[in-house]
Amino acid sequence: MTSAYESDPIFQTNPLQVLNIVTRIQSQEIALPDFQRDFVWDSTRTAELLGSIMSRYPVGTLLFWEQGEGQAFASRSFDGAPSASVKPPSVLVLDGQQRLTSLYQALTGSGDERYFIKVDEFVDIPSRSVREVPDVDFEQAIFSMPAIARTGRRAQSLKPSHLPIAEVHQFDDWLDDYADTIENDPAIPLTAKEAKSLYREMRDKYISPLKTYGLPVLTLPSSTSMDAVCTIFETLNRTGKPLGPFELLTARFFPQGVNLRDLWDEAEANHKALKEFRIDPYNVLQAICLRVRGSAQRSDVLKKLTGDDIKAHWESATSGFAGVIDMLQSDCGVTSQKWLPYGMLLTPMAAVWDKQKDLKPLERSHALRRLQQFFWASTFTTNYDQGANSQMGADYSRLAQWITGGKGEAPEAIDELHINAATLRSATVRRKALYSGLICLLVKNKAADFHTGQSMTNSRALEAESHHIFPKAHLAKQQGTESSELMLNRSLIDGETNRIIASHAPSVYMEKMKTTFGEQRLTDVLASHAIASQQASGLLNDDYTKFLDERLEIVIQLVEEATGKIIQREAAR
């Protein structure tokens, strides 16, 4: 007997190759419904997606909606793709925007980041073999760099072995050049012919999926009613939680008398900060694994943690997260989870928190200052943008001894990484760590409320929002103006002041504020936000570029004080 579903299915299933989808996005045949949220994935999540596809792992199903003749539904292009044409798209993406935008930008070289593959991570040269998926460290093998070239460690020098992902379709041409490089390198025991044979095998195993991987697609026909589409979309975004490591270990440890779910409920009840900062209980397991195994890698958390480890360290680890959050709120201006530069950064700090608790008061004070220095240095060197699990392990191995007595090697962000003015000057609000770090730094340094002139306490900071200093609408009228979304053009501003600012030029709204608040108080408030306000300043003369340069120098001084590092100032723009 034929079921109703079999005789009249509501959707069709059909896998589509990555390259096919990218091409159709480029030609604007596939677009987004206008109600979809903006692209929010960071470079780490994109790199993880690329690694899963290269491994031929499942990455989830996409949901498309066909558009028929005369079907007028507001749409927009993917972030980085050409603007929508007059001709409407034939397909709208209901579920899968973040994944498809990430793949499109990586494979076309668009967006804020450029992605690269370290091809040598995929081969074992001594044995002349291609590594199997479990033997490849994808955190190291795939990396990104900002589209705007800059100096410093994060703009790591590209090597001949670094293949741009946007050029994977030209792999054979790239390999010809790389094989010649290998043959001329006495340290690599391969001839050009041997290299080509080895890396072509690697290409077939790992590079080809970036073009041929079949993404499962469910397609709703154009006849699907609007009510049905709304119900399906809402269901996809409201229900279902992926099965993660915490859930797997909850099941694994239950027979050992360790109920992780109950432990987590109790921890959230005892430490309100865990819920306020949306701490993932898996991060607590990572902190414990750092203590007992020196690693935060998922494979080690899943395979090496024991029930006894949980019993011995759970309470102190959760207390460690609460203690670190309290310190960051009190001393580092991190007023809420919204402004936390890196959630993952809390894990190694929580893992070492107990190290300072038994110190004498003066020694403990020094230890806490070192921990704060580590927080600021890691934030402004963007040290957790990529390979966070590996970074946590490296930092923990040094942190424990360094914070308690300043002995041993300091964490990498303290001594080995570099910050430069160009990075701070060009960073937009999408560079979450830098943007959040700036806001927190202003709160830490007693940025005053624009409306009252009082210092920005945690409660006042929570009420204020980040707004443009040079209004977006004002800059839009200027020809050749730099982006309005640079983080240097933002600060915490209360709603009343933002209404005064509106779309006015700074020279106009400053006069209004001066009349309302008085010149001296306004000058003091601006200074507390790292904004120059002398008569010749860029702010008072509506000179956006000058304003950015002036604020950059003040911000650099604040960053240097917080991190203990010297900022490279050459070529800031």
C-alpha positions in Angstrom: 0.0 0.0 0.0 1.4 3.4 -1.0 1.5 6.0 1.9 0.4 9.6 1.5 4.1 10.6 1.8 5.2 8.2 -0.9 2.6 9.4 -3.3 3.0 13.1 -2.6 6.3 14.0 -1.0 6.6 17.5 0.4 10.3 17.8 -0.6 12.9 16.3 -2.9 16.3 15.1 -1.9 19.3 15.5 -4.1 23.1 16.0 -3.3 24.8 18.9 -5.0 28.5 19.3 -5.4 30.2 22.2 -3.6 31.5 23.7 -6.8 28.1 23.5 -8.4 26.6 25.4 -5.5 29.4 28.0 -5.4 28.9 28.6 -9.2 25.2 29.0 -8.7 25.7 31.5 -5.9 28.1 33.4 -8.0 25.6 33.6 -10.9 22.9 34.7 -8.3 20.7 31.6 -9.1 20.9 30.7 -5.4 20.2 33.5 -2.9 18.9 34.2 0.6 15.5 35.2 1.8 15.6 38.8 3.1 14.6 37.7 6.6 17.8 35.6 7.1 20.2 36.9 9.7 23.6 38.3 8.7 26.7 36.1 8.2 28.2 35.6 11.7 30.7 32.7 11.5 34.3 33.5 12.4 37.3 32.1 10.7 37.6 29.2 13.1 34.2 27.8 12.3 34.9 28.2 8.6 38.2 26.3 8.9 36.5 23.5 10.8 33.9 23.2 8.1 36.6 23.1 5.4 38.4 20.4 7.4 35.2 18.3 7.7 34.6 18.5 4.0 38.2 17.6 3.2 37.7 14.6 5.5 34.5 13.7 3.8 32.6 13.9 7.0 28.9 14.9 7.2 28.3 18.6 7.6 24.6 18.6 7.8 21.7 19.0 5.4 20.7 22.1 3.5 17.2 23.3 2.9 16.3 25.0 -0.3 13.0 26.5 -1.6 12.4 26.7 -5.3 10.9 30.0 -6.6 8.3 29.7 -9.3 7.0 32.0 -11.9 5.7 35.2 -10.4 6.7 34.3 -6.9 7.7 37.6 -5.3 9.7 36.9 -2.2 12.3 39.5 -1.0 15.8 38.1 -1.4 19.4 39.1 -1.1 22.8 37.9 -2.2 25.2 35.9 0.0 27.8 38.0 1.8 30.7 38.5 -0.6 28.7 37.5 -3.7 27.7 39.9 -6.5 24.6 42.0 -5.7 21.3 40.5 -6.7 20.4 41.1 -10.3 17.1 42.2 -11.7 16.2 38.5 -12.5 15.0 36.8 -9.3 16.8 33.8 -8.0 15.5 30.3 -8.8 16.3 29.0 -5.3 16.3 30.5 -1.8 18.3 29.0 1.1 16.2 28.4 4.2 18.8 26.5 6.2 22.5 26.5 5.6 23.4 30.1 5.1 26.4 30.1 7.4 27.9 27.0 5.9 27.3 28.1 2.3 28.6 31.6 2.9 31.8 30.2 4.5 32.4 27.8 1.6 31.6 30.5 -1.0 34.0 33.0 0.5 36.8 30.5 1.1 36.6 29.0 -2.4 36.3 32.4 -4.2 38.6 34.4 -2.1 35.9 36.9 -1.1 35.0 38.3 2.4 37.3 39.4 5.2 39.5 36.4 5.4 41.6 34.3 2.9 42.1 30.6 3.7 45.1 28.4 3.1 46.1 24.8 3.3 49.5 23.6 4.6 49.9 20.7 2.2 52.8 19.2 4.0 50.5 18.5 7.0 48.7 15.8 4.8 51.8 13.8 3.8 54.5 11.7 5.5 57.5 12.4 3.4 59.9 9.8 4.9 57.4 7.0 4.1 56.2 8.6 0.8 52.6 8.3 1.9 49.5 10.4 2.4 48.3 10.6 6.0 44.9 9.2 7.0 42.3 11.6 8.3 42.8 10.8 12.1 46.6 11.6 11.7 46.1 15.1 10.2 46.0 18.0 12.6 43.4 20.1 10.8 43.9 23.0 13.3 47.4 23.4 11.9 46.7 22.3 8.4 44.1 25.0 7.6 44.6 28.6 8.5 43.4 32.1 7.5 44.7 35.6 7.2 42.8 38.9 7.0 42.2 40.1 3.4 44.1 43.3 4.3 47.7 42.4 4.4 49.5 43.2 7.7 52.7 42.5 9.5 53.2 40.5 12.7 52.9 36.9 13.7 49.2 36.6 12.6 50.2 37.6 9.1 52.5 34.6 9.0 54.7 34.6 6.0 53.2 32.5 3.2 55.5 29.6 2.2 55.6 27.6 -1.1 53.8 24.8 0.7 50.8 27.0 1.5 48.0 26.5 -1.0 45.3 29.2 -1.3 42.0 27.5 -1.0 40.6 29.9 -3.6 43.1 28.4 -6.1 42.4 24.7 -5.5 41.0 24.5 -9.1 44.6 25.4 -10.2 46.2 22.8 -8.0 48.2 21.1 -10.8 49.8 24.4 -11.9 50.6 25.2 -8.3 52.1 21.7 -7.8 54.4 22.2 -10.8 56.0 25.1 -9.1 56.1 23.5 -5.6 57.7 20.3 -7.0 60.5 22.4 -8.4 60.9 24.0 -5.0 61.1 20.6 -3.3 63.7 19.3 -5.7 65.9 22.3 -5.0 65.6 21.8 -1.2 68.4 19.5 0.0 66.4 19.0 3.3 63.6 17.2 1.5 64.5 13.8 0.1 62.2 13.9 -2.9 62.7 14.5 -6.6 60.2 16.6 -8.5 58.7 13.5 -10.0 58.3 11.8 -6.6 56.8 15.0 -5.2 54.2 15.2 -7.9 53.2 11.6 -7.5 52.8 12.0 -3.7 51.0 15.3 -3.8 48.6 14.2 -6.5 47.6 11.4 -4.3 47.1 13.9 -1.5 45.0 16.0 -4.0 42.7 13.1 -4.8 42.2 12.4 -1.1 41.9 15.9 0.4 41.7 18.6 -2.2 39.2 17.1 -4.6 36.3 17.1 -2.0 36.5 20.9 -1.9 35.1 20.7 -5.4 33.2 17.4 -5.6 31.8 16.9 -2.0 28.1 16.3 -2.3 26.1 18.4 0.1 22.7 16.8 1.0 20.0 19.2 -0.1 16.3 19.0 0.7 14.3 21.1 -1.8 10.8 22.4 -1.1 8.8 22.8 -4.3 7.7 26.3 -5.3 4.1 25.2 -4.6 4.9 24.9 -0.8 2.6 27.3 1.1 4.0 30.3 3.0 2.5 28.8 6.2 4.4 25.6 5.7 7.6 27.4 4.9 7.3 29.5 8.1 6.6 26.4 10.2 9.5 24.5 8.7 11.9 27.4 9.2 10.9 28.1 12.7 11.2 24.4 13.7 14.7 24.2 12.3 15.8 27.2 14.3 14.0 26.4 17.6 14.4 22.7 18.2 17.2 20.2 18.2 20.5 20.3 19.9 23.5 18.6 18.4 24.9 15.6 20.2 28.2 16.9 21.6 31.1 15.6 23.7 29.4 16.6 27.0 26.3 14.5 26.2 28.5 11.6 25.1 30.5 11.7 28.3 27.3 12.1 30.4 26.2 8.7 29.1 29.7 7.2 29.5 30.3 8.3 33.1 26.8 7.6 34.5 27.5 4.0 35.3 30.6 5.2 37.3 28.3 7.2 39.6 29.1 10.5 37.9 26.0 12.3 36.7 27.4 15.2 34.6 24.0 16.7 34.0 23.2 17.0 37.7 26.7 18.3 38.4 26.2 21.0 35.8 22.8 22.0 37.1 24.3 22.3 40.6 27.2 24.3 39.3 24.9 26.8 37.6 22.9 27.1 40.7 26.0 27.8 42.9 27.7 30.1 40.3 25.3 32.5 38.5 28.2 33.7 36.4 28.3 30.4 34.5 24.8 30.9 33.2 25.3 34.7 32.7 28.4 34.1 30.6 26.9 31.0 28.8 29.7 28.7 29.8 29.5 25.5 27.9 29.9 22.5 30.4 32.2 20.9 27.8 34.7 23.7 28.5 34.8 22.6 32.2 35.7 19.1 31.0 38.4 20.7 28.9 39.8 22.5 31.9 39.9 19.3 33.8 41.6 17.5 31.0 44.2 20.3 30.9 44.9 19.7 34.6 45.2 15.9 34.4 46.3 15.3 30.8 47.8 18.7 29.7 45.5 18.8 26.7 42.2 20.3 25.6 41.9 18.4 22.4 38.5 16.7 21.9 40.0 13.3 21.3 41.8 13.5 24.7 38.7 14.7 26.5 36.7 11.9 25.0 39.2 9.1 25.4 41.4 10.0 28.4 39.2 11.6 31.0 38.0 9.2 33.7 35.2 9.4 36.2 37.7 9.8 39.0 39.2 12.8 37.2 35.7 14.4 37.2 35.2 13.6 40.8 38.6 15.1 41.8 38.5 18.3 39.8 34.9 19.2 38.9 34.1 21.5 41.8 37.4 23.4 41.7 37.2 23.7 37.9 33.7 25.2 38.0 34.8 27.5 40.8 37.7 28.5 38.6 35.4 29.7 35.8 33.4 31.7 38.3 36.5 33.2 39.8 38.0 34.2 36.4 34.7 35.7 35.3 34.5 37.7 38.6 38.0 39.0 38.0 37.3 39.9 34.4 34.2 41.8 35.4 35.9 43.6 38.3 39.3 44.4 36.8 39.1 44.0 33.1 35.8 45.7 32.1 34.2 42.5 30.7 30.7 43.6 31.8 28.9 40.7 30.1 29.2 37.7 27.9 28.5 39.9 24.9 31.9 41.7 25.3 34.0 38.6 26.2 36.6 38.5 23.5 37.1 34.8 23.5 35.0 32.3 25.4 37.7 29.6 25.0 40.3 31.9 26.7 38.5 31.3 30.0 39.3 27.6 30.0 43.1 27.7 30.6 42.6 30.6 33.0 40.0 28.6 35.0 42.3 25.5 35.0 45.1 27.5 36.7 42.8 29.5 39.0 43.5 27.4 42.1 47.3 28.1 41.7 46.9 31.6 43.1 44.4 31.0 45.9 46.8 29.7 48.5 49.5 32.4 47.9 50.2 35.2 50.4 48.2 38.4 49.7 51.0 40.3 47.9 52.1 37.3 45.9 48.4 36.6 45.0 48.0 40.2 43.8 51.0 39.8 41.5 49.6 36.4 40.2 46.2 38.0 39.4 47.9 40.9 37.5 49.9 38.3 35.5 46.7 36.5 34.7 45.1 39.8 33.6 48.1 40.5 31.5 47.7 37.1 29.8 44.0 37.9 29.1 44.8 41.3 27.4 47.8 40.0 25.5 45.8 37.0 24.2 43.0 39.3 23.2 45.0 41.9 21.3 47.3 39.4 19.6 44.1 37.5 18.5 45.8 34.4 19.7 42.7 32.4 19.9 41.3 33.1 16.4 42.5 29.8 15.2 43.6 26.5 16.8 42.1 27.3 20.1 42.3 23.8 21.5 46.0 23.6 20.7 46.5 27.1 22.0 44.9 26.2 25.4 47.2 23.3 25.8 50.3 25.4 25.0 49.2 28.2 27.3 48.3 25.9 30.2 51.7 24.3 30.2 53.3 27.7 30.8 50.6 29.6 32.8 50.6 27.5 36.0 54.2 28.3 37.0 54.5 31.7 35.4 51.5 33.3 37.1 52.5 32.1 40.6 56.0 33.3 40.6 56.9 34.7 37.2 59.2 31.7 36.7 59.6 29.6 33.6 58.5 30.6 30.1 55.7 33.1 29.9 52.7 32.2 27.7 53.2 32.7 24.0 51.1 35.8 23.8 53.2 37.6 26.5 56.7 37.2 24.9 56.5 35.7 21.4 53.7 37.4 19.5 53.5 40.9 18.1 50.7 43.5 17.8 50.9 46.2 15.3 49.1 49.5 14.6 48.0 48.3 11.2 45.9 45.6 12.8 44.2 47.9 15.2 43.7 50.6 12.5 42.0 48.4 10.0 40.0 46.2 12.3 36.2 46.3 11.8 33.6 45.4 14.3 33.6 41.9 12.7 37.0 41.3 14.3 35.2 40.3 17.5 38.2 39.8 19.8 39.8 43.2 19.0 36.4 45.0 19.0 35.3 43.5 22.3 38.8 44.0 23.7 38.6 47.7 22.9 35.2 48.1 24.6 36.4 46.3 27.7 39.6 48.3 27.8 37.5 51.6 27.8 35.3 50.3 30.6 38.4 49.2 32.6 39.9 52.7 32.2 36.7 54.3 33.6 35.1 55.5 30.4 32.4 58.0 31.5 28.7 57.8 30.6 28.1 60.4 27.9 24.9 61.5 29.5 25.7 61.7 33.2 29.5 62.0 33.1 29.8 59.3 35.7 32.3 56.4 35.4 31.0 53.5 33.4 30.2 50.9 36.1 29.2 47.4 35.1 25.5 48.3 35.4 25.8 51.5 33.3 27.9 49.7 30.7 25.2 47.1 30.4 22.7 49.8 29.7 24.9 51.6 27.1 25.3 50.3 23.6 28.1 50.5 21.1 27.4 53.3 18.7 29.2 55.1 15.9 31.1 58.2 16.8 31.1 59.5 13.2 27.6 58.5 12.2 27.2 56.0 9.5 24.7 58.1 7.6 27.0 61.1 7.8 30.0 59.1 6.4 27.8 57.7 3.6 27.6 61.2 2.1 31.3 61.6 2.0 33.2 60.5 -1.1 36.1 58.0 -0.6 35.6 57.8 3.1 37.0 54.8 5.0 34.6 52.3 6.4 32.2 53.5 9.1 32.4 50.0 10.7 36.0 50.3 11.9 36.2 49.5 15.6 37.9 52.8 16.2 34.7 54.5 15.2 32.8 52.8 18.1 32.3 53.4 21.8 29.8 52.7 24.5 27.2 55.5 24.2 23.9 55.9 26.1 20.6 56.1 24.2 20.0 59.8 25.0 23.4 60.8 23.6 22.9 58.6 20.5 19.7 60.4 19.8 21.5 63.7 20.0 24.2 62.4 17.6 21.6 61.1 15.1 23.1 61.5 11.6 24.8 64.8 12.4 28.4 65.6 11.7 30.5 65.5 14.9 31.1 69.2 14.8 27.3 69.8 14.9 26.4 67.3 17.6 29.4 68.2 19.7 28.0 71.8 19.9 24.7 70.5 21.0 26.3 68.3 23.7 28.6 71.2 24.8 25.5 73.3 25.4 23.8 70.6 27.3 26.7 69.2 29.4 29.3 72.0 29.5 32.6 72.2 27.7 34.9 70.8 30.4 32.7 67.8 31.3 32.3 67.0 27.6 36.1 67.1 27.2 36.7 64.9 30.2 34.1 62.4 28.9 35.6 62.2 25.5 39.1 61.7 26.9 37.8 58.8 29.0 36.7 57.2 25.7 40.2 57.6 24.2 38.9 60.4 21.9 41.0 63.6 21.2 38.9 66.8 21.5 41.3 69.7 21.1 40.2 72.4 18.7 42.4 71.0 15.9 41.2 67.4 16.4 39.7 65.3 13.7 36.5 65.0 15.7 35.7 68.7 16.0 36.7 69.3 12.4 34.8 66.4 10.8 38.0 64.8 9.6 37.4 61.1 9.8 40.8 59.9 8.8 42.5 62.3 11.3 40.1 61.2 14.0 41.0 57.6 13.4 44.7 58.3 13.5 44.4 60.3 16.7 42.3 57.7 18.4 44.6 54.9 17.3 47.5 56.5 19.1 45.5 56.8 22.3 44.2 53.2 22.1 47.7 52.0 21.4 48.9 53.5 24.7 46.1 51.8 26.6 46.9 48.5 24.9 50.5 48.8 25.7 49.7 49.5 29.4 47.4 46.5 29.6 49.5 44.0 27.7 53.0 45.1 28.7 53.9 44.9 25.0 55.2 47.5 22.6 53.0 48.1 19.6 54.6 48.3 16.1 53.5 51.6 14.7 54.8 51.5 11.1 52.4 51.6 8.2 49.2 51.9 10.3 47.1 52.4 7.2 
